[in-house]
Amino acid sequence: MTKPINVVVVSAGVSDPSTTRMLAERATAAVMDRLRASGEEVTASFVDLAGMAADIGRSIVSADPVKSVQRAIEQVGAADGLVVATPVYKAGISGLFKSFADLLDNDLIVAKPVILSATAGTARHAMVVDEQLRPLFAFMRAMPVPTSLFAAPEDWADPALGKRIDRAAVEFAELTRARVGEAITDAAWKGYQHTFNGNATRAEKSVEDLDFDTRLMRLAAGGQSLVDTRR
């Protein structure tokens, strides 16, 4: 029996009520409906960054996540897929969202499916999702779904937003249902650079976990690379 799919939602909305969280909730509800309709068990939990803003700032300055931030990082690392949502300010993603992302290990979300979403006060910011969020998650080697989500005030009453949410949910659900992320990490985990004793679920925690038979480790031990560098 397969384990339930664990969806974690990261929202950087700061207002109450928050349109950023509302967009994340709509996307998550669509994902859960799609997964359950296909017979999957699914759970969802939220990481609201607004309540951790001061702790995130302290963690950035100290380079050592405080307890609340560490718990959030571990929650993200244990996810099978992510729904992320940020407000847009002055043509850029939220500094709060970016600061939290800066605290994540580079290998924490390797091959995890992600729905990217953002809200703003004007449609002029619509491209921020694909211009800033998508490269950020590509750097962390996650798998953002093809359809990104953006909502300005006029979009909430537009049926087109609902259609985009449904399309993103289908893409996300199919990736998670197929356990694509697990298959990729099973086959290629050793090929990625990792943080020793990091937060990633597969991170090496002891000497016994280390693979000393890689090219990089052989070079570090004074051996020779398999690549012939002679001209």
Beta strands, then each sheet from edge to edge (+ up, - down):
strand 1: 5-11
strand 2: 42-48
strand 3: 81-89
strand 4: 92-93
strand 5: 113-119
strand 6: 143-144
strand 7: 149-151
sheet 1: 2+ 1+ 3+ 4-
sheet 2: 2+ 1+ 3+ 5+ 6+
sheet 3: 2+ 1+ 3+ 5+ 7+
end
